[in-house]
Amino acid sequence: MLETRDLLIEIGTEELPPKALRKLSESLTQELSQRLQAAGLAYGSLKGYGAPRRLAVWVQELTASQPDRVLERRGPALTAAFDDEGRATAAAQGFARSCGVPVDELESLESEKGAWLVHRQRRQGAPTRELLPDILAQSLQALPIPKRMRWNDLSVEFIRPVHWLVLLFGDEAIPAELLGVQADRETRGHRFHHPAPLYLAEPAAYGPLLETEGKVLADFSVRREAIYAQVVEAAKKVGGEALVEDALLDEVTGLVEWPVALAGRFEPDFLQLPEEVLIATMQDHQKYFPVRDGQGHLLPYFITVSNIESEQPEAVVEGNERVIRPRLADAAFFYATDRKESLASRCGKLKKITFQEKLGSVFERTERLAQLARSIAISIGGNGDWAERAGLLSKCDLVTEMVTEFPELQGIMGRYYALRDDEPAEVAEALREQYLPRFAGDKLPGTPTGQALSLADRLDTLVGLFGIGEPPSGDRDPYGLRRAALGVLRIIIEAELGLDLRLLLERGCQAYGGRLTESNTAAQVHDYLLERLRGYYLEAGFRPDEIEAVLVLKPGRPWDFDRRLKGVASFRELPEAESLSAANKRIRNILRKSKEKIPPQVEPGLLQDPAEQALATQMYDLEREVSPLLERQDYQAALRALASLRGAVDRFFDEVMVMVEDPALRANRLALLERLQTLFLQVADISRLQS
């Protein structure tokens, strides 16, 4: 039975970036787990901790050493190792010398493939305590830290300066130096409540000791749940419900070690501001949780989470109220100032803002958006005039005082200002919807004008950046083109818009005039969008071969792609699918290998064999039956109908020789197969389906 001990690792730092804390903690836990396993060190369980000033991992029942290993090195075959009289050959002697042993200490290895000389050497496992410093160093180096920093005159780098390090294995502190500090067994408590060192007798004492004496809830999930419960309770005490967004909850959890939720108040007059302004002020700027009433309206309260348990909580509340009051007053001033000028009157100011150095100003961009959005809106049955107007106004709120101070409110403020200017309600709504979807899974624009403007915005960006040779590469995507591409596809597919991407991309290129320097920009962007389709549908659960069966046709309409793909997925569940897929593979190979010219039409008089006559007759009947289904894009019904060809196709290949000597007969049979293949290719290339 191998000896086991618990291990505690803690890296004590200056305050870590709150938005990154959860990911850092999870990554450290994962990296340690992988490296311990790679070193052959077994453990019972592993728990990560993450707080503003620390990252820690508690490994339970970690083996005290690696297991002993037998290293096996294979030498020459036995037939080459010994001569007919059983004497070792030069090959055997050379192998023995390389292993540092005489020939008679070598063993043999026999299997079905033959027999060889082999040298087996038992290697004792290294003690875990000797391996841990290097394992930890590698794990820390692998953390997802985009920008590391140095401190003092040290050459080491980390996300924040490191002040202490705990490396405790059982009751033994492992002597090691990492990130410029010497490891020991002392942790630190809360910066204000308990700044003195805390002695750790064993790893299991870590969490309880910090909580009871150090005033630190080191477990991220426990601290998060505590904050949520306190915030909800504090809101109830003022007669409301807390608005708790997950992102803010994670960030606040990354800001405090000992959370204490307190309710503050602001003047009710500020409720006349758009609620998005109030929420942005509280959430994004102050990290407060807003409070709503039972009907969803904001109340003049907020919940702040303090990092200290003050003896005078009213003083903490008063301080926070003093901070938020001028921020809300500034917002009210910006709102009043912006409304003195119409949104449309700001268009000229966009000429001074560069969209991209090679692609002109934001003003020029709005002109392109207006043109493209109008075209899209007309194509989907929307109001072209509204879409054009929305395009011209789409970026005007960028030069307002409010959006300058609160960039996250772009589009939202444009909607408020457009409504005040008596713009059509759908135009105003489109100014907000142009930014949807903002992230994976986000809601989509709900109005035709919003859909048209959102698509125009993303397509203009894709065409422009590809057109000047700035496509995304590897992990580099500074303009968010992957997100833009997915947004285009989601809007068209999920809103069931019958738009032709090729046509839209050509129009987008034309709108740029002579600014684009890359040839075939529209084709490049179209191929890029098709590749994004692959990822979109893989995530949705479709199989790679199903996607490839449609993708190979390079369809220009994403919604049509969606219907074809669902038709293929349904078809493959039919009992005829595997046989017809194999037959289509055979047809493809026959046609590809044939070097002769295939006639454009099948000559009925040359159909001699009953099997080919039967196939042709059924195929002609199905062409007439399937044609209206294809027009309605009912690809599931079309493929179900085509599945009835299985018997005729199987019989054809069983009874008919295609590549016969007679050139006319051979050409006619090739024409029949090509027509059959074309019939299936009107939906997808089912020869791509795997069994």
C-alpha positions as CSV (number, residue, x, y, z in Angstrom):
1,M,0.0,0.0,0.0
2,L,1.5,3.3,-1.1
3,E,1.9,6.0,1.5
4,T,-0.3,9.1,0.9
5,R,-0.4,12.6,2.3
6,D,-2.5,15.7,1.6
7,L,-0.8,18.6,-0.3
8,L,-1.6,22.3,0.0
9,I,-0.3,24.8,-2.5
10,E,-1.1,28.5,-2.0
11,I,0.3,31.5,-4.0
12,G,-0.3,34.7,-2.1
13,T,-0.4,37.8,-4.3
14,E,-1.5,41.4,-4.5
15,E,-5.1,41.8,-5.6
16,L,-5.7,39.6,-8.7
17,P,-7.9,40.9,-11.6
18,P,-11.4,40.2,-10.4
19,K,-12.8,39.2,-13.8
20,A,-10.0,36.7,-14.3
21,L,-10.0,35.1,-10.9
22,R,-12.4,32.3,-11.5
23,K,-10.7,31.2,-14.7
24,L,-7.2,31.4,-13.0
25,S,-8.3,29.3,-10.1
26,E,-9.9,26.6,-12.4
27,S,-6.9,26.6,-14.7
28,L,-4.4,26.1,-11.9
29,T,-6.4,23.2,-10.5
30,Q,-6.6,21.6,-14.0
31,E,-2.9,22.2,-14.8
32,L,-1.8,20.6,-11.5
33,S,-4.1,17.7,-12.0
34,Q,-2.7,17.0,-15.5
35,R,0.9,17.3,-14.4
36,L,0.5,15.1,-11.3
37,Q,-1.1,12.4,-13.4
38,A,1.6,12.8,-16.0
39,A,4.3,12.2,-13.3
40,G,2.5,9.0,-12.2
41,L,1.3,10.5,-8.9
42,A,-2.1,9.3,-7.9
43,Y,-4.5,11.3,-5.6
44,G,-7.9,11.0,-4.1
45,S,-9.5,14.3,-4.9
46,L,-8.4,17.9,-5.7
47,K,-10.0,21.2,-4.7
48,G,-9.2,24.7,-5.9
49,Y,-9.5,27.9,-4.0
50,G,-9.5,31.5,-5.4
51,A,-9.8,34.8,-3.5
52,P,-8.6,38.3,-4.4
53,R,-5.1,37.7,-2.8
54,R,-4.6,34.0,-3.3
55,L,-4.8,31.0,-5.5
56,A,-4.7,27.6,-3.8
57,V,-5.2,23.9,-4.4
58,W,-5.7,21.2,-1.8
59,V,-4.8,17.7,-3.1
60,Q,-6.1,14.9,-0.9
61,E,-4.3,11.5,-0.5
62,L,-1.5,12.2,-2.9
63,T,1.0,9.4,-3.1
64,A,4.3,10.1,-1.4
65,S,6.4,8.9,-4.3
66,Q,6.1,7.7,-7.9
67,P,5.6,4.0,-8.3
68,D,8.6,1.9,-9.3
69,R,8.8,1.4,-13.0
70,V,10.3,-1.3,-15.3
71,L,12.0,0.3,-18.3
72,E,12.1,-2.1,-21.2
73,R,14.4,-1.7,-24.2
74,R,14.2,-4.1,-27.1
75,G,17.3,-5.2,-29.0
76,P,18.0,-7.4,-32.0
77,A,15.9,-10.4,-33.0
78,L,16.9,-13.7,-31.4
79,T,17.7,-15.1,-34.8
80,A,20.3,-12.3,-35.3
81,A,21.5,-12.3,-31.7
82,F,23.0,-15.8,-31.6
83,D,24.7,-18.0,-34.2
84,D,23.9,-21.7,-34.9
85,E,26.1,-22.8,-32.0
86,G,24.4,-20.5,-29.5
87,R,27.2,-17.9,-29.3
88,A,26.3,-14.2,-29.0
89,T,26.7,-12.3,-32.2
90,A,28.3,-8.9,-32.6
91,A,24.7,-7.4,-32.6
92,A,23.9,-9.0,-29.2
93,Q,27.2,-7.9,-27.7
94,G,26.8,-4.4,-28.9
95,F,23.3,-4.2,-27.5
96,A,24.5,-5.5,-24.1
97,R,27.3,-2.9,-24.0
98,S,24.8,-0.1,-24.8
99,C,22.7,-1.3,-21.8
100,G,25.7,-1.6,-19.5
101,V,25.2,-5.3,-18.8
102,P,26.7,-8.6,-20.0
103,V,24.8,-10.6,-22.6
104,D,23.8,-13.3,-20.1
105,E,21.8,-10.7,-18.1
106,L,19.6,-9.9,-21.1
107,E,16.1,-11.5,-21.4
108,S,14.0,-12.5,-24.3
109,L,10.7,-11.1,-25.5
110,E,8.3,-13.3,-27.5
111,S,5.1,-12.4,-29.3
112,E,3.1,-13.4,-32.4
113,K,5.3,-11.1,-34.4
114,G,8.6,-12.7,-33.4
115,A,11.2,-12.9,-30.6
116,W,13.9,-10.4,-29.5
117,L,16.5,-9.7,-26.9
118,V,15.3,-7.3,-24.3
119,H,16.8,-5.4,-21.4
120,R,14.6,-4.7,-18.4
121,Q,15.7,-2.3,-15.7
122,R,13.7,-1.5,-12.6
123,R,13.8,2.3,-11.8
124,Q,12.7,3.4,-8.4
125,G,10.1,6.1,-8.3
126,A,11.1,9.6,-7.3
127,P,9.8,11.1,-4.0
128,T,6.8,13.4,-4.6
129,R,8.4,16.2,-2.5
130,E,11.3,16.4,-5.0
131,L,8.9,16.6,-8.0
132,L,6.5,19.1,-6.6
133,P,8.5,22.4,-7.1
134,D,9.0,21.7,-10.8
135,I,5.3,20.5,-11.3
136,L,4.1,23.7,-9.6
137,A,6.4,25.9,-11.7
138,Q,5.2,24.3,-14.9
139,S,1.6,24.7,-13.9
140,L,2.0,28.4,-13.1
141,Q,3.7,29.0,-16.4
142,A,0.8,27.4,-18.2
143,L,-1.9,29.7,-16.7
144,P,-3.9,31.8,-19.2
145,I,-2.2,35.1,-18.3
146,P,-2.3,37.5,-21.3
147,K,0.2,39.9,-19.8
148,R,2.7,39.1,-17.0
149,M,4.4,41.6,-14.9
150,R,7.7,42.0,-13.0
151,W,8.2,43.6,-9.6
152,N,11.2,44.9,-7.6
153,D,14.4,43.9,-9.3
154,L,13.4,40.2,-9.8
155,S,13.5,38.5,-13.2
156,V,10.4,36.3,-12.5
157,E,7.0,37.2,-13.9
158,F,3.4,36.6,-12.8
159,I,0.0,38.2,-13.2
160,R,0.6,40.1,-9.9
161,P,3.5,40.4,-7.5
162,V,3.8,37.4,-5.2
163,H,4.3,37.9,-1.4
164,W,4.1,34.4,0.1
165,L,4.0,30.8,-0.9
166,V,2.7,27.8,0.9
167,L,3.9,24.3,-0.1
168,L,2.8,21.9,2.6
169,F,3.0,18.1,2.0
170,G,1.4,16.4,5.0
171,D,2.9,18.1,8.0
172,E,6.1,18.9,6.1
173,A,6.8,22.3,4.5
174,I,8.7,21.6,1.3
175,P,11.7,24.0,0.9
176,A,11.5,25.6,-2.5
177,E,11.8,29.0,-4.1
178,L,9.3,30.1,-6.7
179,L,8.4,33.5,-8.1
180,G,11.0,35.1,-5.9
181,V,9.7,33.9,-2.6
182,Q,10.6,31.0,-0.3
183,A,7.9,28.5,0.4
184,D,6.8,27.9,4.0
185,R,3.7,26.9,6.0
186,E,2.3,30.3,6.8
187,T,-0.6,31.9,5.0
188,R,-2.1,35.4,5.5
189,G,-5.6,36.4,6.6
190,H,-7.7,39.3,5.5
191,R,-5.7,42.5,4.7
192,F,-7.5,44.5,7.4
193,H,-9.2,42.0,9.7
194,H,-6.2,39.7,10.2
195,P,-3.0,40.8,8.3
196,A,-0.7,38.7,10.5
197,P,0.6,35.3,9.4
198,L,-1.4,32.2,10.2
199,Y,0.4,28.9,10.9
200,L,-0.9,25.9,9.0
201,A,-0.4,22.6,10.8
202,E,-1.8,20.5,7.9
203,P,-3.4,21.0,4.5
204,A,-6.9,20.1,5.7
205,A,-6.8,23.1,8.1
206,Y,-6.5,25.6,5.3
207,G,-10.2,26.6,4.6
208,P,-11.5,26.4,8.2
209,L,-8.5,28.4,9.6
210,L,-8.8,31.2,7.0
211,E,-12.6,31.5,7.7
212,T,-12.6,31.4,11.5
213,E,-9.4,33.3,12.2
214,G,-8.3,35.0,9.0
215,K,-11.8,36.4,8.0
216,V,-11.3,35.0,4.5
217,L,-13.7,32.8,2.5
218,A,-11.1,31.2,0.3
219,D,-13.5,29.0,-1.7
220,F,-14.8,31.0,-4.7
221,S,-18.1,29.1,-5.0
222,V,-18.8,29.3,-1.3
223,R,-18.1,33.1,-1.3
224,R,-20.2,33.6,-4.4
225,E,-23.2,31.8,-2.8
226,A,-22.7,33.9,0.3
227,I,-22.7,37.1,-1.7
228,Y,-25.8,36.1,-3.6
229,A,-27.7,35.2,-0.4
230,Q,-26.7,38.5,1.3
231,V,-27.6,40.6,-1.7
232,V,-31.0,39.0,-2.1
233,E,-31.7,39.5,1.7
234,A,-30.5,43.1,1.7
235,A,-32.9,43.9,-1.3
236,K,-35.8,42.3,0.5
237,K,-35.2,44.5,3.6
238,V,-35.8,47.6,1.4
239,G,-38.9,46.1,-0.2
240,G,-37.5,45.0,-3.5
241,E,-35.7,42.3,-5.5
242,A,-32.0,42.4,-6.4
243,L,-31.0,42.4,-10.1
244,V,-28.1,39.9,-10.0
245,E,-26.3,39.3,-13.2
246,D,-23.9,36.4,-13.2
247,A,-21.0,38.4,-14.7
248,L,-21.2,41.0,-12.0
249,L,-21.7,38.4,-9.3
250,D,-18.4,36.7,-10.4
251,E,-16.6,40.0,-10.5
252,V,-17.7,41.0,-7.0
253,T,-16.7,37.6,-5.8
254,G,-13.3,38.3,-7.2
255,L,-13.1,41.7,-5.4
256,V,-13.9,40.7,-1.8
257,E,-12.6,38.1,0.7
258,W,-15.1,38.7,3.5
259,P,-18.3,39.9,1.9
260,V,-20.8,42.1,3.7
261,A,-23.8,43.2,1.7
262,L,-25.3,46.7,2.5
263,A,-28.2,48.6,1.0
264,G,-27.8,52.2,0.0
265,R,-30.2,54.8,-1.4
266,F,-30.2,57.6,-4.1
267,E,-32.6,60.4,-4.8
268,P,-35.9,59.2,-6.5
269,D,-35.6,62.0,-9.1
270,F,-32.8,60.1,-10.8
271,L,-35.4,57.4,-11.8
272,Q,-36.5,59.8,-14.6
273,L,-33.3,58.7,-16.4
274,P,-33.5,55.7,-18.8
275,E,-33.1,52.6,-16.6
276,E,-30.2,51.3,-18.7
277,V,-28.3,54.5,-17.6
278,L,-29.0,53.8,-14.0
279,I,-28.1,50.1,-14.3
280,A,-24.9,50.9,-16.2
281,T,-23.9,53.4,-13.5
282,M,-24.6,51.0,-10.7
283,Q,-23.3,47.7,-12.2
284,D,-20.5,48.7,-14.6
285,H,-19.1,51.7,-12.8
286,Q,-19.8,51.0,-9.1
287,K,-20.2,47.2,-9.0
288,Y,-23.5,47.7,-7.2
289,F,-26.6,45.5,-7.6
290,P,-29.7,47.4,-8.7
291,V,-33.1,46.8,-6.9
292,R,-36.4,46.4,-8.7
293,D,-40.0,46.3,-7.4
294,G,-42.4,43.5,-8.0
295,Q,-43.4,45.0,-11.4
296,G,-39.8,45.1,-12.6
297,H,-39.4,48.9,-12.1
298,L,-36.2,50.2,-10.6
299,L,-36.3,51.4,-7.0
300,P,-34.0,54.2,-5.6
301,Y,-31.8,51.6,-3.9
302,F,-28.6,49.7,-4.6
303,I,-26.8,46.9,-2.8
304,T,-23.0,47.2,-2.4
305,V,-20.8,44.4,-1.1
306,S,-18.1,45.6,1.3
307,N,-14.9,43.8,1.9
308,I,-14.9,44.5,5.6
309,E,-17.2,43.9,8.5
310,S,-17.4,47.4,9.8
311,E,-18.4,48.4,13.3
312,Q,-20.2,51.4,11.7
313,P,-21.9,50.0,8.6
314,E,-24.0,53.1,8.3
315,A,-20.7,55.0,7.6
316,V,-19.9,52.5,4.8
317,V,-23.3,53.0,3.3
318,E,-23.1,56.8,3.5
319,G,-19.7,56.7,1.7
320,N,-21.1,54.7,-1.1
321,E,-24.1,57.0,-1.4
322,R,-21.7,60.0,-1.6
323,V,-19.9,58.3,-4.5
324,I,-23.0,57.3,-6.6
325,R,-24.8,60.7,-6.3
326,P,-22.4,62.7,-8.4
327,R,-22.2,59.9,-11.0
328,L,-25.9,59.9,-11.4
329,A,-25.9,63.8,-11.5
330,D,-23.4,63.6,-14.3
331,A,-25.6,61.1,-16.2
332,A,-28.6,63.4,-15.8
333,F,-26.5,66.3,-17.2
334,F,-25.3,64.3,-20.2
335,Y,-28.9,63.2,-20.9
336,A,-30.3,66.7,-20.8
337,T,-27.4,68.0,-22.9
338,D,-27.8,65.3,-25.6
339,R,-31.5,66.0,-26.0
340,K,-30.9,69.6,-27.0
341,E,-29.7,68.3,-30.4
342,S,-31.4,65.8,-32.7
343,L,-29.7,62.5,-33.5
344,A,-29.7,63.2,-37.2
345,S,-27.9,66.6,-36.7
346,R,-24.9,64.7,-35.3
347,C,-24.2,62.8,-38.5
348,G,-21.6,65.3,-39.7
349,K,-19.5,64.7,-36.6
350,L,-18.9,61.1,-37.7
351,K,-16.7,62.4,-40.5
352,K,-14.0,63.1,-38.0
353,I,-14.1,59.5,-36.6
354,T,-12.1,56.9,-38.4
355,F,-13.7,53.5,-38.8
356,Q,-10.4,51.9,-40.1
357,E,-7.4,53.7,-41.6
358,K,-7.9,52.1,-45.0
359,L,-11.7,52.0,-44.9
360,G,-12.6,55.6,-44.3
361,S,-14.6,57.4,-41.7
362,V,-17.6,56.2,-39.6
363,F,-19.7,58.6,-41.6
364,E,-18.8,56.8,-44.9
365,R,-19.6,53.6,-43.1
366,T,-23.1,54.7,-42.2
367,E,-23.7,55.6,-45.9
368,R,-22.7,52.0,-46.9
369,L,-24.9,50.6,-44.1
370,A,-27.9,52.6,-45.3
371,Q,-27.5,51.3,-48.8
372,L,-26.9,47.6,-47.8
373,A,-29.6,47.6,-45.1
374,R,-32.2,49.0,-47.6
375,S,-31.4,46.2,-50.0
376,I,-31.7,43.5,-47.3
377,A,-34.9,44.9,-45.9
378,I,-36.6,44.9,-49.3
379,S,-35.4,41.3,-49.8
380,I,-37.0,40.1,-46.5
381,G,-40.2,42.0,-46.9
382,G,-39.3,44.9,-44.7
383,N,-39.5,48.7,-45.2
384,G,-36.5,49.8,-47.3
385,D,-37.0,53.5,-46.3
386,W,-36.9,52.7,-42.6
387,A,-33.8,50.5,-43.0
388,E,-32.0,53.2,-45.0
389,R,-32.9,55.8,-42.3
390,A,-31.7,53.4,-39.6
391,G,-28.4,52.9,-41.4
392,L,-27.8,56.7,-41.6
393,L,-28.6,57.1,-37.9
394,S,-26.9,53.9,-36.7
395,K,-23.7,55.4,-35.3
396,C,-24.8,58.9,-34.4
397,D,-25.1,58.2,-30.7
398,L,-21.4,57.5,-30.6
399,V,-20.8,61.3,-30.5
400,T,-23.3,61.9,-27.7
401,E,-22.1,62.8,-24.2
402,M,-23.9,59.8,-22.7
403,V,-22.2,57.2,-24.9
404,T,-18.9,58.9,-24.6
405,E,-19.1,58.4,-20.9
406,F,-20.9,55.0,-21.1
407,P,-19.7,53.2,-24.3
408,E,-21.7,50.1,-23.3
409,L,-24.9,52.1,-24.0
410,Q,-24.3,52.6,-27.7
411,G,-27.4,51.7,-29.6
412,I,-29.5,51.9,-26.4
413,M,-29.2,55.6,-26.2
414,G,-29.6,55.9,-30.0
415,R,-33.0,54.3,-29.5
416,Y,-34.1,56.8,-26.8
417,Y,-32.9,59.8,-28.8
418,A,-34.5,58.6,-32.0
419,L,-37.9,58.1,-30.2
420,R,-37.6,61.6,-28.8
421,D,-37.0,62.9,-32.4
422,D,-40.2,61.2,-33.5
423,E,-38.4,58.7,-35.8
424,P,-40.5,55.7,-36.7
425,A,-40.6,53.3,-33.7
426,E,-39.0,50.4,-35.8
427,V,-36.2,52.7,-36.9
428,A,-35.5,53.6,-33.3
429,E,-35.6,49.9,-32.2
430,A,-33.2,49.0,-35.0
431,L,-30.6,51.3,-33.6
432,R,-30.6,49.1,-30.5
433,E,-31.0,45.8,-32.3
434,Q,-28.0,46.5,-34.7
435,Y,-25.7,45.2,-32.0
436,L,-27.6,41.9,-31.5
437,P,-26.4,39.2,-31.0
438,R,-23.6,40.4,-28.8
439,F,-22.3,37.0,-27.8
440,A,-23.0,33.3,-28.3
441,G,-26.6,32.5,-27.3
442,D,-27.7,36.1,-27.2
443,K,-31.1,37.1,-28.4
444,L,-31.5,38.2,-32.1
445,P,-33.0,41.3,-33.7
446,G,-36.8,41.0,-33.7
447,T,-37.8,43.6,-36.3
448,P,-37.1,43.4,-40.1
449,T,-35.4,46.8,-39.9
450,G,-33.2,45.6,-37.0
451,Q,-32.4,42.4,-38.8
452,A,-31.4,44.3,-42.0
453,L,-29.2,46.8,-40.1
454,S,-27.5,44.1,-37.9
455,L,-26.7,42.0,-41.0
456,A,-25.5,45.1,-42.9
457,D,-23.2,46.1,-40.0
458,R,-21.6,42.7,-39.8
459,L,-21.3,42.1,-43.5
460,D,-19.7,45.5,-44.1
461,T,-17.1,44.8,-41.4
462,L,-16.3,41.3,-42.9
463,V,-16.1,42.6,-46.4
464,G,-14.0,45.6,-45.4
465,L,-11.4,43.7,-43.3
466,F,-11.1,40.8,-45.7
467,G,-10.9,43.3,-48.6
468,I,-7.8,45.0,-47.2
469,G,-6.1,41.7,-46.2
470,E,-7.0,41.7,-42.5
471,P,-8.8,38.3,-42.0
472,P,-8.5,36.6,-38.6
473,S,-5.6,34.2,-38.3
474,G,-5.0,31.6,-35.6
475,D,-6.0,33.2,-32.2
476,R,-5.8,36.7,-33.6
477,D,-9.1,38.3,-34.3
478,P,-8.8,42.0,-33.2
479,Y,-12.0,43.1,-35.1
480,G,-14.2,40.2,-33.8
481,L,-14.8,38.8,-37.3
482,R,-15.6,35.3,-36.0
483,R,-18.3,36.8,-33.8
484,A,-19.6,38.9,-36.7
485,A,-19.7,35.9,-39.0
486,L,-21.6,33.8,-36.5
487,G,-24.0,36.7,-35.9
488,V,-24.8,36.8,-39.7
489,L,-25.5,33.1,-39.8
490,R,-27.6,33.0,-36.7
491,I,-29.8,35.9,-37.8
492,I,-30.4,34.4,-41.3
493,I,-30.9,30.8,-40.1
494,E,-32.9,31.3,-36.9
495,A,-35.0,34.1,-38.3
496,E,-35.6,31.9,-41.4
497,L,-34.5,34.6,-43.9
498,G,-34.1,33.4,-47.5
499,L,-31.2,35.7,-48.2
500,D,-28.4,34.9,-50.8
501,L,-25.1,35.5,-49.1
502,R,-23.2,35.7,-52.4
503,L,-25.4,38.5,-53.6
504,L,-25.2,40.4,-50.3
505,L,-21.4,40.1,-50.3
506,E,-21.1,41.4,-53.8
507,R,-23.2,44.4,-52.9
508,G,-21.1,45.0,-49.9
509,C,-18.0,45.0,-52.0
510,Q,-19.5,47.4,-54.5
511,A,-20.4,49.8,-51.7
512,Y,-16.7,50.2,-50.9
513,G,-15.9,51.5,-54.3
514,G,-12.2,51.2,-55.0
515,R,-11.1,51.0,-51.4
516,L,-10.7,47.2,-51.3
517,T,-7.3,45.8,-52.4
518,E,-7.9,42.1,-52.3
519,S,-9.3,40.2,-55.3
520,N,-12.2,37.8,-54.9
521,T,-13.2,39.4,-51.6
522,A,-16.8,38.2,-51.8
523,A,-15.7,34.7,-52.5
524,Q,-13.2,34.7,-49.6
525,V,-15.8,36.0,-47.1
526,H,-18.3,33.4,-48.4
527,D,-15.9,30.6,-47.9
528,Y,-15.2,31.9,-44.4
529,L,-18.9,32.0,-43.5
530,L,-19.3,28.4,-44.8
531,E,-16.5,27.3,-42.4
532,R,-18.2,29.0,-39.5
533,L,-21.4,27.1,-40.5
534,R,-19.5,23.9,-39.9
535,G,-18.7,24.9,-36.3
536,Y,-22.3,26.2,-35.7
537,Y,-23.8,22.9,-36.7
538,L,-21.2,20.7,-35.0
539,E,-22.1,22.5,-31.8
540,A,-25.8,21.9,-32.6
541,G,-25.1,18.1,-32.6
542,F,-25.0,17.3,-36.3
543,R,-22.5,14.8,-37.5
544,P,-19.4,16.0,-39.6
545,D,-20.3,13.8,-42.6
546,E,-23.8,15.2,-42.7
547,I,-22.5,18.8,-42.7
548,E,-19.9,17.9,-45.4
549,A,-22.6,16.4,-47.6
550,V,-24.3,19.8,-47.8
551,L,-21.2,22.0,-47.5
552,V,-19.6,20.5,-50.6
553,L,-22.3,22.1,-52.7
554,K,-21.4,25.6,-51.3
555,P,-25.0,26.8,-51.0
556,G,-25.4,30.5,-51.0
557,R,-28.4,30.7,-48.7
558,P,-27.8,29.7,-45.0
559,W,-31.4,29.0,-44.3
560,D,-31.5,26.7,-47.3
561,F,-28.4,25.1,-46.0
562,D,-30.2,24.5,-42.7
563,R,-33.1,22.8,-44.4
564,R,-30.9,20.6,-46.5
565,L,-28.8,19.6,-43.5
566,K,-31.9,18.6,-41.5
567,G,-33.1,16.7,-44.6
568,V,-29.8,14.7,-44.7
569,A,-29.9,14.0,-41.0
570,S,-33.5,12.7,-41.4
571,F,-32.6,10.7,-44.5
572,R,-29.7,8.8,-42.8
573,E,-32.1,7.3,-40.3
574,L,-33.9,5.5,-43.2
575,P,-33.1,1.8,-43.9
576,E,-32.3,2.7,-47.5
577,A,-29.7,5.4,-46.6
578,E,-26.6,3.2,-46.3
579,S,-27.1,1.4,-49.6
580,L,-27.9,4.6,-51.5
581,S,-24.9,6.4,-50.0
582,A,-22.6,3.5,-51.1
583,A,-24.2,3.6,-54.6
584,N,-23.6,7.3,-54.9
585,K,-20.0,6.8,-53.9
586,R,-19.7,4.2,-56.6
587,I,-21.4,6.5,-59.2
588,R,-19.0,9.3,-58.2
589,N,-15.9,7.1,-58.6
590,I,-17.1,5.8,-62.0
591,L,-17.8,9.3,-63.4
592,R,-14.6,10.6,-62.0
593,K,-12.5,7.9,-63.6
594,S,-14.2,8.1,-67.0
595,K,-12.3,10.3,-69.4
596,E,-14.8,10.3,-72.2
597,K,-17.4,13.0,-73.0
598,I,-20.7,12.1,-71.4
599,P,-23.8,13.0,-73.5
600,P,-26.1,15.7,-72.0
601,Q,-29.2,13.5,-72.4
602,V,-30.0,9.8,-71.9
603,E,-31.0,8.2,-75.1
604,P,-34.1,6.0,-74.4
605,G,-33.4,3.8,-77.4
606,L,-30.0,2.7,-76.0
607,L,-31.5,1.5,-72.7
608,Q,-31.3,-2.3,-73.5
609,D,-31.1,-4.1,-70.1
610,P,-34.4,-4.4,-68.1
611,A,-32.5,-3.2,-65.0
612,E,-31.4,0.1,-66.6
613,Q,-34.8,0.6,-68.2
614,A,-36.5,0.2,-64.8
615,L,-34.0,2.6,-63.1
616,A,-34.6,5.2,-65.8
617,T,-38.4,4.9,-65.7
618,Q,-38.5,5.3,-61.9
619,M,-35.9,8.1,-62.0
620,Y,-38.0,10.1,-64.5
621,D,-41.1,9.6,-62.4
622,L,-39.3,10.8,-59.3
623,E,-37.9,13.8,-61.1
624,R,-41.5,15.0,-61.6
625,E,-42.5,14.1,-58.0
626,V,-39.5,15.7,-56.4
627,S,-39.4,18.9,-58.4
628,P,-42.2,20.7,-56.5
629,L,-40.7,19.5,-53.2
630,L,-37.4,21.1,-54.1
631,E,-39.1,24.3,-55.1
632,R,-40.7,24.4,-51.6
633,Q,-37.3,23.5,-50.1
634,D,-38.9,20.5,-48.5
635,Y,-35.7,18.5,-48.6
636,Q,-36.7,15.9,-46.0
637,A,-39.7,14.9,-48.2
638,A,-37.5,15.0,-51.3
639,L,-34.9,12.6,-49.9
640,R,-37.6,10.3,-48.5
641,A,-39.0,10.0,-52.0
642,L,-35.6,9.4,-53.5
643,A,-35.0,6.6,-51.0
644,S,-37.5,4.6,-53.0
645,L,-34.8,4.3,-55.7
646,R,-32.8,1.9,-53.6
647,G,-34.2,-1.3,-55.2
648,A,-33.7,-0.1,-58.7
649,V,-30.2,1.2,-58.1
650,D,-29.1,-2.0,-56.4
651,R,-30.5,-4.1,-59.2
652,F,-28.8,-1.9,-61.8
653,F,-25.4,-2.4,-60.2
654,D,-26.1,-6.2,-59.8
655,E,-27.1,-6.7,-63.4
656,V,-25.7,-4.0,-65.6
657,M,-22.1,-3.5,-66.7
658,V,-21.5,0.2,-67.2
659,M,-18.1,0.2,-68.8
660,V,-19.0,-2.1,-71.7
661,E,-17.1,-2.3,-75.0
662,D,-19.8,-0.6,-77.1
663,P,-19.0,3.2,-76.8
664,A,-22.5,4.4,-77.5
665,L,-24.0,2.0,-74.9
666,R,-21.3,2.9,-72.4
667,A,-21.7,6.7,-72.8
668,N,-25.5,6.3,-72.4
669,R,-25.1,4.4,-69.2
670,L,-22.7,7.1,-67.9
671,A,-25.3,9.7,-68.8
672,L,-27.9,7.8,-66.8
673,L,-25.6,7.7,-63.8
674,E,-24.8,11.3,-64.1
675,R,-28.5,12.2,-64.2
676,L,-29.1,10.0,-61.2
677,Q,-26.3,11.7,-59.3
678,T,-27.6,15.2,-60.3
679,L,-31.0,14.2,-58.9
680,F,-29.5,13.6,-55.5
681,L,-27.1,16.6,-55.7
682,Q,-30.1,18.9,-55.9
683,V,-30.3,18.2,-52.1
684,A,-26.9,17.1,-51.0
685,D,-23.9,14.8,-51.8
686,I,-25.1,11.7,-49.9
687,S,-22.0,9.9,-51.0
688,R,-20.2,11.8,-48.2
689,L,-22.2,10.0,-45.6
690,Q,-20.2,7.4,-43.6
691,S,-21.7,4.1,-42.5
